[in-house]
Amino acid sequence: MKTLTLDVRDASESMADFVRAWKTGKSEKSVRISFATPELLWKVLTTKRWELLKVLCGAGPVSIREAARRVGREGKGGPQ
């Protein structure tokens, strides 16, 4: 199972993690996306994106089409 962690932390902490992984050649078991400020996090993580993350949490592998269906955003048609 993959784990995604969203957090707010100082750039020096993120860089320290990067340097540690670079030196050891070992990546983390989870994925981390860090933001410099809470405001930046909420600018990127819009209400609709947060809704999608909540729906997909613990769902396992899901296609993009299924993810859209689960949040009621199925497209009609598409490129012809």
N, C-alpha and C positions, 0 to 999 in steps of 0.2 A: 504494500500500500504506500502511495506517495503522500507526503504531508507538505502542505504549503503553509508557511508562516508569514503573515503580514505584520510588520511592526514599525514603530517609530524609534529611530536611534541615530546616534551621532555617526557621521561618515567615517570617523577614525575607527569605530567599532567594526563597521562593515569591512573596512580595508584590512583590519587585523585578521578577520576571518578569511579573507581572500589570501593574504600572505601565508597564513597557517596551512591552508589547503594547497597552495602552490609549493611550499617547502616540503610538505609530507607526501604530496601526490595523491592524497585521499580527499574525495569530495564528501560533503555532508550527506547524511541519509535522507534529509528533507530539503526542501527548497525554501529559501527565504527571500522575500522582497521587502526591502527596508525603505522607509521614507524619512526625509530630513525633518519634517514637521507634520503634526496632525492635519493641518490645513491642506498640505500637499497630498496626503493620503486620501482625504475625502474629496479632493478635486479630481483625482484619478478614479477612485472607487465610487462611482455615481450610484444613485439609488437603484437603478436597474441592474447594474453590475453586482451590487451587494445582494440583490434578490436572487440573481443567477447563482452566485456562490452559495447562498443558503440552500437553494434547491439541490445543487449538485453535491453538497457536503455528504460524504459517506455513500454516494450513489454508485461508486465504482466507475468503470469506463462507460462513457456515454457519447454517442455521436453528436455532432453539432445540431443536426436536425432534431434529435431527441431532446437535447437541452433546450432548444427553442420551443418545442412542444410543451415541455414541462412548465415553462414560464409564460405560456400563451402568446408567443411571438413567432408563430409559424408564418413564413413568407408566402405570399400568394404569387405564383408564377416564378419569375426570375428572369435572368438574361435569356433571350431567345436565340 
